[in-house]
Amino acid sequence: MLIIGYGTLARAIIQRVSDKTNTTIDVYNRTKSVVDVDPACNYVPPEKFHRYANVLVALPASAYEGFFRRWAGSFPEDTCFFYCATKIMQTEMRTYVKNKQSATPCKLAGHAEILRVMGEGAFAFENEENRVQFDRWSDGAFQTVSAKEEHVLEGNRVATEESLRALVTIEEKLQQAGVPQLVIESVNASIPGGIAQAHKNDTHGHFAKDILKKWQGDDYDG
């Protein structure tokens, strides 16, 4: 598997697969120098693209068209591209691949930085064979699920929008209460993430439990 890109998601994948498998990962990035200084990476130049029939594209959505227009023809005609950009859909990918090349969604349901730091998040696949192939390559370094790419897009969109809304609301309310900016920044950086983890693991503290009880009344059994 060749990874295209060296952004946050790519680095998260590289780091976790390298740690899990105790091997270096083949990577192409437009800026070679940043890959060269990462001991977990082997830089692969475009003249060697013909060696790879499985390619994981971890570029931002805005970079897809430029990459595929320039390099798709350099890969074998049976190459399978695992594409990760949340906004890129199968219909768009069909305009990028060449000949008998194929493309399969490999979408992260979650946040790339949280995946890198904590391992939280799941890669979603529509094709079970591709999911198993990814699991085998990564040696089970990530949680994987079967889901439509449209559902991942909606999940990520809603979670991002509502999280941003909550953070802005917190900031505005605390500013109105005269809370110092450093305190605001500290609670915004820490508490939402901690609440998310506690909600997942059902380990809420008394503040959160009291709030849930107030919201849910007799239905809450925490």
N, C-alpha and C positions, 0 to 999 in steps of 0.2 A: 504494500500500500504506500502510495506517495501522497503526502499532505501538501496542499497548495495554500500558502499564506503563513504569516507568523504574527497574527493579531492575538487578541486576548483568548478567543476560542481555540485557535490553533495551538497556542502555548499551553493551554489547559489540557488539551488532548495529548500533546507531545509529552508533557511532564508526567501525566498519570500513566500513560502507556509505557513510557520508558522506565518509570519506577516499578511498574507491575511486572514487566517482561525482562527487566535488566538488560535492555538492548537499546541501541540508538535508532532514531526514527528518520526515515528519508523525507526530506523537506525541500520544496522549492519556494523561494520568495524573491520578489523583485529586487529587494536590497539584500545582497548576498552576505554582507558583513555581519548583520545581526544574527544570521543563522550560524555563521562560522564560529562565533564566540560561545554558542550554546553547546555544551558537551553532550547533550541528549540528542543532537541533530547530526545528520549527514546531509550536506548540501547537494542537491541534484540539479545540474544545469539543464537547460531546455534540450540540448543535443542528446540527452539520455531519456527523454520522455517516452521514446518508442519502446522502452523496456517495461513500461508499467501498464497493466490491464485493469488495475483498480486504483482509483484516484479519489482522495477525499478533499473536496474543495471547501476550505474554511476562510474564504474571502468575504469582505463586506459585500452586500448586494450591489452596490454601485460599481464594483470592480469586475463583476461577472462578464458583462458584454465585452469589455476590452480584453480580458484574458482569453475567453473562448474564441473571439474573432482572430486573435493572433496565434493561439497555440493549439486549438482543438485538433487541427490537422496533423500535429506532430505526434499524437498518441495513436496506438494501434486502432484498427477499425472496430475491434470488439471491446474497447475500453468501457468500463462501467464507472461513471462519475457519481460518487456519493456527495450530494450537495447539501450544505448546512444553513445557508442564509434563510432566515425565517420568511422573508418577503418573496423569495424566488419560488415560483410554482412550476409544476411539471410542464404546463403549456409553454412557459417561457424557456425552460431548459431544452425543449424539443427544437427550438430555433437555434440553439447553440451547438448541439452535438452533431457530429458528422457521420455519414454513411451508416454503419451498423452499430455505432456507439450508443450506449444507453445511459440513462440518468435515473438515480433513485434518491428520494428524499431521506436525509439523515439529520433530522431537526432536533435541536436541543430544546426541550421543554424546561426552561429555567434560565438562569443568568450565568454567562460565561465566567465572570470573576468568582462567583460562588462555587461554580464547578471546579475552578482551578484551586481555590483555597480549601474548600470543604468537601469536595466530591459530590455535592448535592445537585440534583437535576437528572433528567433521563433523556436519552436519545430515542426518538420515535421513528419507526420504520413502517411503511405500508406493505412491504414484502418480507415474509418470514425468512426466506432464504438469505436475503441481504442482512437481516437482523442477526442471524446466526453467523454469517460471514464476518460481520463487524465484531461480534462477541469473541469469535475465535481469534481475529487479528489483535484485538485489544486485551486478550486473555481475561475477559470479564472485568476490566478496569472501571466500567461504567454500568449504571442501570440502563436497561433498554426495554422499550415497550412497543406494542403494536398500536398505531394510531394514524389517522389521516393527517396529512400535512396542514389541511385547513383548520383542524382542531388545535394543532400546536400554535398556529398563527393566532387564532382567537384567544387561546389560553394566555399566550405571552402578551398579547395586546391588552387584554383586560387587566391582567396582573400588573403590567407596567403602568397603565393609566391610573388604576386605583391606588397603587403604591405611591405614585407621584402626587396624587390628590391628597393622600393622607399626610405625606411629608410636608407639603405646602401648608396644609391646615394646621398641623402641629406648630410649624414655625410662626404662622400668623397669630395663633392663639397665645403662644408663649411671649411673643413680642408685645402683644397687647397687655399681657400681665406683668410686663417689666422684667422678665427673666433675662439674665445676661446672655449675650450672644454665644459665648463659649459653652454655656450650659445647654443652650438650644442645639448647637452643633453636636455636642456629646450625646444627648439623648436621641437625636435624629440618626446618628451614626450607629447607635448601639441597640436601642430598644426595639425598633421594628424588626430587625433581623432576629433578635432574641425571642420576640413574641412568635415569629414564624416558626422557629425551631421548637419552642415549647408547645405550640399548637399542633405541630406534626407529631410530637412525642407524648402529648397529653401530660405535660409537666408544668403547667401554668402556675405562677406564684399567686399570692392572695389578691393582689391588685386585679390581675386578669380574671381570676375566678369570680371575684365580686362583680366585675363588669359583665361577664357572661351570665351570671346568675340573674342580674338585673335585666339583661336583654331577653333571656330565654325563660325566665320564671321557673315554674315547676319542671319544665322539660330539661333543665340542665342538671346533670348528675355528677359533675366534677367534684 
